[in-house]
Amino acid sequence: MWLVGDARYRYRPQPGITAALAAGGAMLDADIMSTADRIVTAAPTAAAAQVSGSLSIEYPAALRTVNVSTAAELSAALASAQPGDHIVLADGAYGGSGFATAVSGTSANPVVIRAANKLAASLTAKLTAAHAWYILWGLDFDDAALGVDPGADDLVVRRCRARNYSSYQGIWCRVKAPRALFDRCELTLPNSRGISFDLGAGGLNGRVYKCWFHDWGTGGASTDQTFEPIQIGFGAADTDTDAGAVVELSLFENVNQGNRERECISIKSSGNTVKQCHLKDARLILVRHGNNNRIDGCRVEKISGAKEAKVGIFDKSNVVITTVADRIDLFAGDIDADSWGPGSSSSLHPAAEACKVVSCTAPVRVGYQESSSYTVRADANAIEDHSGTVTLLHEQNTTQAGSPSETGLPTITLTAADVGPDAP
């Protein structure tokens, strides 16, 4: 399904499939018996405007199929692509100096770059998307980056794998365009960050859905597992940016057990949602700075790893709800939240203020001073309907209530079968 106009969506059915199609929150029941395109009307949303991760249709039917089996043929196919093309990669490795898009698809006819057999076509050189409306399907990025440059709006990365990326402290995919969707992908990287949404460059409203991040950081200059699988925002400049990212139904296993960067999901912006994610021996969901972020229905647990697994909150008006964790910390800081902003030093940490922990199960520390420089008290935070100890430390005006003021999602439990390229 893909957007073709105001509130109008086109879908290209597959023969013999009966499906309920969701668009803009409306369920569109379709008994699909032909491949003729159909037009339906629904309230559009950014997620529904893509070939959504919640639909059974992985990509639209091709208007033209271009089969390639060498790096030179892939480069030529990209250079001469037309909207609606399927560029289909035969099994094998595709290397060289890199690959780049040259023309945009359209909302009605995206360009699809896909493996003939899922994960059997390996890219060993960087692929750069710089044009709108592309779908990448079933590609294996083997020590190869994915670039999402300005102009690559509405990119879908579906059932792909990224592994072995060797750029120490690098970023496998720095997203600089809006509405990128990573759907049922697998990432296992030894030395680098994974998906980083560069908000100042345009990487807004991204979505990570049913992805599997595992065995992260097995080497590197310090032999630490050190770098973030997901980063939303860069530095203080992005604090007040409403990033609108959603990370959902994703599994993190054996991640960041080393001694440097500890975050699995690092939030440095506002208006983001992490919902129903499961962290196993994966250290931390952290709101480093930013407001109105929501951690909903997650499970964060240490099973056999050496490091504590927790949720950590700085800054203002952030919510942790229906989450089970080894610990939840509302931090004291070295600047108060109202004084913090885009012009502040990125080395400062705004104390938690007006944040809520609702219907969670975890030991909670309010005003935890992780550093001796955190002399500003956590202020006016609320603990509601809580299961677990609540320890009040360097804080003021904390309230506790037996009833919740809002309702969250059910707490999730995920396995590898639920996520990644083979997930339903």
C-alpha positions as CSV (number, residue, x, y, z in Angstrom):
1,M,0.0,0.0,0.0
2,W,1.3,3.5,-0.8
3,L,0.1,7.0,-0.8
4,V,-1.2,8.4,-4.1
5,G,-2.9,11.6,-3.0
6,D,-4.7,13.4,-0.1
7,A,-6.3,10.6,2.0
8,R,-6.1,8.2,-1.0
9,Y,-4.0,5.0,-1.0
10,R,-3.3,2.5,-3.7
11,Y,-2.7,-1.1,-3.0
12,R,-1.7,-3.8,-5.4
13,P,-3.1,-7.1,-4.1
14,Q,-1.5,-10.5,-4.4
15,P,-3.6,-13.3,-5.8
16,G,-5.4,-15.5,-3.3
17,I,-4.5,-13.5,-0.2
18,T,-7.2,-12.3,2.2
19,A,-6.0,-9.5,4.4
20,A,-7.1,-6.6,6.5
21,L,-5.2,-3.6,5.4
22,A,-4.5,-0.8,7.9
23,A,-4.2,2.8,6.8
24,G,-4.3,5.9,9.0
25,G,-5.9,3.9,11.7
26,A,-8.8,2.5,9.5
27,M,-9.1,-1.2,8.8
28,L,-9.8,-1.8,5.2
29,D,-11.0,-5.4,4.7
30,A,-10.0,-6.8,1.3
31,D,-10.8,-10.2,-0.2
32,I,-7.9,-10.1,-2.7
33,M,-8.5,-12.3,-5.7
34,S,-6.9,-10.3,-8.5
35,T,-3.8,-8.1,-9.0
36,A,-5.6,-5.1,-10.2
37,D,-4.7,-1.9,-8.4
38,R,-7.4,-0.5,-6.1
39,I,-7.8,2.9,-4.6
40,V,-9.1,3.3,-1.1
41,T,-9.6,6.4,1.1
42,A,-8.3,6.8,4.7
43,A,-6.8,9.4,6.9
44,P,-3.1,9.5,5.9
45,T,-0.3,9.1,8.4
46,A,3.5,8.9,7.9
47,A,3.5,5.2,8.7
48,A,0.6,4.3,6.5
49,A,2.1,6.3,3.6
50,Q,4.8,3.6,3.4
51,V,4.5,-0.1,2.6
52,S,3.9,-0.5,6.3
53,G,5.6,-3.0,8.6
54,S,2.1,-4.0,9.8
55,L,1.0,-5.2,6.3
56,S,1.5,-8.5,4.7
57,I,2.5,-6.8,1.4
58,E,6.3,-6.5,1.4
59,Y,6.6,-4.3,-1.7
60,P,4.3,-3.5,-4.7
61,A,4.4,-5.4,-7.9
62,A,7.1,-4.4,-10.4
63,L,6.4,-2.2,-13.4
64,R,9.8,-3.3,-14.8
65,T,12.2,-5.9,-13.5
66,V,16.0,-5.4,-13.9
67,N,18.0,-8.5,-12.9
68,V,21.7,-7.9,-11.9
69,S,24.5,-10.2,-11.0
70,T,27.6,-8.0,-10.8
71,A,28.5,-4.7,-9.1
72,A,28.8,-3.0,-12.5
73,E,25.3,-4.2,-13.5
74,L,23.9,-2.9,-10.1
75,S,25.5,0.5,-10.7
76,A,24.1,0.7,-14.2
77,A,20.6,-0.3,-13.0
78,L,20.6,2.4,-10.3
79,A,21.8,5.0,-12.8
80,S,19.0,4.2,-15.2
81,A,16.2,3.4,-12.7
82,Q,12.6,4.4,-13.3
83,P,9.8,4.6,-10.8
84,G,8.3,1.2,-10.3
85,D,11.5,-0.7,-11.1
86,H,12.5,-3.8,-9.2
87,I,16.3,-4.1,-9.3
88,V,16.8,-7.7,-8.3
89,L,20.2,-8.9,-7.1
90,A,21.3,-12.5,-7.8
91,D,23.0,-14.4,-5.0
92,G,26.6,-13.2,-4.5
93,A,28.7,-10.3,-3.3
94,Y,28.6,-6.8,-4.7
95,G,31.6,-4.6,-3.9
96,G,33.7,-1.9,-5.3
97,S,33.7,1.8,-4.6
98,G,30.0,2.0,-3.6
99,F,26.6,2.4,-5.0
100,A,24.2,5.4,-5.1
101,T,20.6,6.1,-6.3
102,A,20.2,8.5,-9.2
103,V,16.5,9.1,-9.6
104,S,13.5,9.2,-7.2
105,G,10.6,6.8,-7.2
106,T,7.1,8.0,-6.5
107,S,4.6,7.3,-3.8
108,A,2.6,5.3,-6.3
109,N,5.6,3.5,-7.7
110,P,8.6,3.3,-5.4
111,V,11.9,1.8,-6.7
112,V,12.6,-1.5,-5.1
113,I,16.1,-2.9,-4.6
114,R,15.9,-6.4,-3.5
115,A,17.6,-9.7,-3.2
116,A,16.4,-12.5,-5.4
117,N,16.8,-14.7,-2.3
118,K,16.6,-13.0,1.1
119,L,20.0,-12.2,2.6
120,A,21.8,-14.1,-0.2
121,A,22.9,-10.9,-2.0
122,S,25.7,-9.2,0.0
123,L,26.7,-5.6,-0.3
124,T,30.4,-5.1,0.6
125,A,30.5,-1.5,-0.4
126,K,28.4,1.4,0.8
127,L,24.9,2.0,-0.6
128,T,23.8,5.7,-0.5
129,A,20.1,6.5,-0.9
130,A,19.8,10.2,-1.9
131,H,16.4,10.1,-3.6
132,A,12.8,9.6,-2.4
133,W,10.6,6.5,-2.4
134,Y,12.9,3.5,-2.3
135,I,12.4,0.1,-0.7
136,L,15.4,-2.1,0.2
137,W,14.4,-5.7,0.7
138,G,16.4,-8.7,1.9
139,L,19.9,-7.2,1.4
140,D,22.9,-8.3,3.5
141,F,25.2,-5.4,4.4
142,D,28.5,-7.1,5.1
143,D,31.0,-4.5,6.4
144,A,29.1,-1.9,4.3
145,A,27.3,1.2,5.4
146,L,23.9,2.5,4.4
147,G,23.8,6.2,3.7
148,V,20.4,8.0,3.9
149,D,21.1,11.5,2.6
150,P,18.8,14.5,2.4
151,G,16.3,13.8,-0.3
152,A,15.9,10.1,0.5
153,D,12.4,10.7,2.0
154,D,10.2,7.7,2.9
155,L,12.9,5.1,2.6
156,V,11.9,1.6,3.7
157,V,14.6,-0.9,4.8
158,R,12.9,-4.2,5.1
159,R,14.2,-7.6,6.2
160,C,17.8,-6.6,5.7
161,R,20.9,-7.5,7.8
162,A,23.9,-5.4,8.8
163,R,26.9,-7.1,10.2
164,N,30.7,-6.8,10.6
165,Y,30.8,-3.1,10.0
166,S,34.4,-2.3,10.9
167,S,34.4,1.5,11.2
168,Y,35.4,2.0,14.8
169,Q,33.2,4.6,16.4
170,G,31.4,5.0,13.0
171,I,27.7,4.9,12.2
172,W,26.3,2.1,10.0
173,C,23.3,4.2,9.0
174,R,23.1,8.0,9.6
175,V,19.6,9.0,8.6
176,K,19.3,12.5,7.2
177,A,15.9,12.3,5.6
178,P,12.4,12.0,7.0
179,R,10.2,9.0,7.6
180,A,12.7,6.3,7.2
181,L,11.3,2.9,8.2
182,F,13.5,0.0,9.4
183,D,11.3,-3.0,9.3
184,R,12.3,-6.5,10.6
185,C,16.0,-6.0,10.1
186,E,18.9,-7.6,12.0
187,L,22.0,-5.6,13.1
188,T,25.0,-7.1,14.8
189,L,28.0,-4.7,14.6
190,P,31.4,-5.0,16.3
191,N,32.7,-1.5,16.4
192,S,30.1,1.1,15.5
193,R,26.8,2.8,16.1
194,G,23.8,1.3,14.3
195,I,21.0,3.6,13.3
196,S,21.4,7.3,14.1
197,F,18.7,9.8,13.3
198,D,20.4,13.1,12.4
199,L,17.6,15.5,13.2
200,G,19.3,18.7,12.1
201,A,19.9,17.2,8.7
202,G,16.3,16.1,8.3
203,G,16.1,12.6,9.9
204,L,12.7,13.1,11.6
205,N,9.8,10.8,12.2
206,G,11.8,7.6,11.8
207,R,10.5,4.2,12.8
208,V,12.3,1.0,13.9
209,Y,9.9,-2.0,13.9
210,K,10.5,-5.6,14.9
211,C,14.3,-5.3,14.5
212,W,16.8,-7.5,16.2
213,F,20.0,-6.0,17.6
214,H,22.4,-8.6,19.1
215,D,26.0,-9.5,20.0
216,W,26.9,-5.9,19.7
217,G,30.5,-4.8,20.0
218,T,32.8,-7.8,20.1
219,G,36.0,-5.9,19.3
220,G,37.3,-2.5,18.6
221,A,40.3,-0.5,19.7
222,S,39.6,-0.9,23.4
223,T,37.9,-4.3,23.0
224,D,34.8,-2.8,24.6
225,Q,31.3,-3.2,23.5
226,T,30.7,0.5,23.4
227,F,28.4,2.1,20.8
228,E,24.7,2.7,20.6
229,P,22.5,0.5,18.4
230,I,20.0,3.4,18.2
231,Q,20.6,7.1,18.6
232,I,17.9,9.8,18.2
233,G,19.5,13.2,18.0
234,F,23.0,14.7,18.3
235,G,24.0,16.9,21.2
236,A,22.2,19.8,22.9
237,A,21.2,21.4,19.6
238,D,18.5,18.7,19.2
239,T,17.0,19.0,22.7
240,D,13.8,20.8,21.7
241,T,13.5,19.1,18.3
242,D,10.3,17.1,18.1
243,A,12.0,14.1,16.5
244,G,8.8,11.9,16.5
245,A,10.8,8.7,16.3
246,V,9.2,5.4,17.2
247,V,11.1,2.3,18.2
248,E,8.8,-0.7,18.7
249,L,8.6,-4.4,19.2
250,S,12.4,-4.7,18.9
251,L,14.8,-7.0,20.7
252,F,18.2,-6.2,22.0
253,E,20.4,-9.1,23.2
254,N,24.0,-9.0,24.5
255,V,24.6,-5.4,23.8
256,N,27.0,-2.9,25.4
257,Q,28.4,-5.0,28.1
258,G,31.7,-3.0,27.9
259,N,32.9,0.1,29.7
260,R,32.1,3.0,27.5
261,E,28.9,4.0,25.8
262,R,26.2,2.0,27.6
263,E,23.0,3.0,25.9
264,C,21.1,0.6,23.7
265,I,18.6,3.4,22.8
266,S,20.1,6.9,23.3
267,I,17.5,9.7,23.2
268,K,18.8,13.2,22.7
269,S,15.7,15.0,21.5
270,S,12.0,15.3,22.3
271,G,8.7,13.6,21.4
272,N,10.0,10.1,20.9
273,T,8.4,6.8,21.8
274,V,10.0,3.5,22.7
275,K,7.3,0.9,23.1
276,Q,7.2,-2.8,23.8
277,C,10.9,-3.4,23.3
278,H,12.8,-6.1,25.2
279,L,16.4,-5.7,26.4
280,K,18.2,-8.9,27.5
281,D,21.7,-8.3,28.8
282,A,21.5,-4.9,27.1
283,R,22.3,-2.2,29.4
284,L,20.2,0.9,29.1
285,I,17.4,3.0,27.6
286,L,18.5,6.5,28.3
287,V,16.7,9.9,27.8
288,R,20.0,11.9,27.8
289,H,18.1,15.1,27.2
290,G,14.8,16.1,25.7
291,N,11.1,16.4,26.8
292,N,7.9,14.4,26.4
293,N,9.6,11.1,25.6
294,R,7.7,7.9,26.5
295,I,9.1,4.5,27.4
296,D,6.0,2.2,27.3
297,G,5.5,-1.5,27.9
298,C,9.2,-2.4,27.8
299,R,11.2,-5.1,29.5
300,V,14.8,-4.4,30.5
301,E,16.6,-7.3,32.3
302,K,20.0,-8.7,33.1
303,I,20.1,-12.4,32.5
304,S,23.7,-13.4,32.5
305,G,25.5,-10.2,31.6
306,A,27.9,-8.4,33.9
307,K,26.2,-5.0,33.7
308,E,23.0,-3.7,35.3
309,A,20.1,-3.2,32.9
310,K,17.9,-0.2,33.5
311,V,16.0,2.8,32.2
312,G,17.5,6.2,32.9
313,I,15.8,9.6,32.7
314,F,17.1,13.1,32.6
315,D,15.3,16.4,31.6
316,K,11.6,17.3,31.7
317,S,8.2,15.7,31.3
318,N,9.3,12.2,30.3
319,V,7.2,9.1,31.1
320,V,8.2,5.5,31.9
321,I,5.0,3.4,32.0
322,T,4.1,-0.3,32.3
323,T,7.8,-1.2,32.1
324,V,9.7,-4.0,34.0
325,A,13.3,-3.3,34.6
326,D,16.2,-4.2,36.9
327,R,16.2,-0.5,37.8
328,I,14.7,2.9,36.9
329,D,16.7,6.0,37.7
330,L,15.4,9.6,37.6
331,F,18.7,11.4,37.7
332,A,19.9,14.5,39.5
333,G,21.9,16.7,37.2
334,D,24.4,19.4,36.8
335,I,21.9,21.9,35.4
336,D,18.2,22.3,36.0
337,A,15.8,21.3,33.1
338,D,14.4,24.8,32.6
339,S,17.9,26.3,32.2
340,W,19.0,23.6,29.7
341,G,18.4,24.1,26.0
342,P,19.9,24.0,22.5
343,G,22.6,26.5,23.5
344,S,23.8,24.5,26.5
345,S,27.0,22.5,26.6
346,S,26.4,18.9,25.5
347,S,28.5,17.8,28.5
348,L,25.8,18.9,30.9
349,H,23.0,16.7,32.2
350,P,19.6,18.3,33.0
351,A,18.1,17.0,36.2
352,A,14.8,15.0,35.9
353,E,11.8,17.3,36.4
354,A,8.1,16.7,36.2
355,C,8.7,13.1,34.9
356,K,6.5,10.2,35.8
357,V,7.0,6.5,36.5
358,V,3.6,4.8,36.1
359,S,2.6,1.2,36.8
360,C,6.2,-0.1,36.5
361,T,7.9,-2.9,38.3
362,A,11.5,-2.0,39.3
363,P,13.5,-0.5,42.1
364,V,13.4,3.2,41.5
365,R,15.9,5.8,42.6
366,V,14.8,9.5,42.4
367,G,17.6,12.0,42.4
368,Y,20.3,9.5,41.8
369,Q,23.7,11.2,41.6
370,E,25.7,9.2,39.1
371,S,28.4,11.8,39.2
372,S,29.5,14.0,42.1
373,S,28.9,17.0,39.8
374,Y,25.1,16.2,39.8
375,T,24.3,18.8,42.5
376,V,20.9,19.9,41.0
377,R,18.0,18.0,42.6
378,A,15.5,16.0,40.6
379,D,12.3,18.0,41.1
380,A,8.5,17.4,41.1
381,N,8.6,13.9,39.7
382,A,5.7,11.4,40.3
383,I,5.7,7.7,41.1
384,E,2.3,6.1,40.5
385,D,0.9,2.6,41.0
386,H,4.4,1.2,41.5
387,S,5.7,-2.3,42.3
388,G,9.2,-2.1,43.9
389,T,11.2,0.0,46.2
390,V,11.3,3.7,45.8
391,T,14.4,5.4,47.1
392,L,14.5,9.2,47.5
393,L,17.9,10.6,47.1
394,H,19.0,14.1,45.8
395,E,15.4,15.2,45.0
396,Q,12.6,17.5,46.1
397,N,8.8,17.5,45.7
398,T,8.5,13.9,44.6
399,T,4.9,12.6,44.9
400,Q,3.8,9.0,45.2
401,A,0.3,7.8,44.4
402,G,-1.4,4.4,44.5
403,S,-3.5,4.9,41.4
404,P,-2.2,5.5,37.8
405,S,-3.0,8.8,36.0
406,E,-2.7,7.1,32.6
407,T,-2.6,3.7,31.0
408,G,0.3,2.1,29.2
409,L,0.8,-0.8,26.8
410,P,1.2,-4.4,28.1
411,T,4.7,-5.3,29.0
412,I,6.3,-7.3,26.2
413,T,8.4,-10.4,26.1
414,L,10.2,-11.1,22.8
415,T,12.4,-13.9,21.4
416,A,14.5,-14.0,18.3
417,A,11.6,-15.6,16.4
418,D,9.5,-12.5,16.9
419,V,12.0,-10.1,15.2
420,G,14.5,-9.7,12.4
421,P,14.4,-10.8,8.7
422,D,12.4,-13.9,9.3
423,A,9.8,-12.4,11.7
424,P,6.1,-12.6,10.8
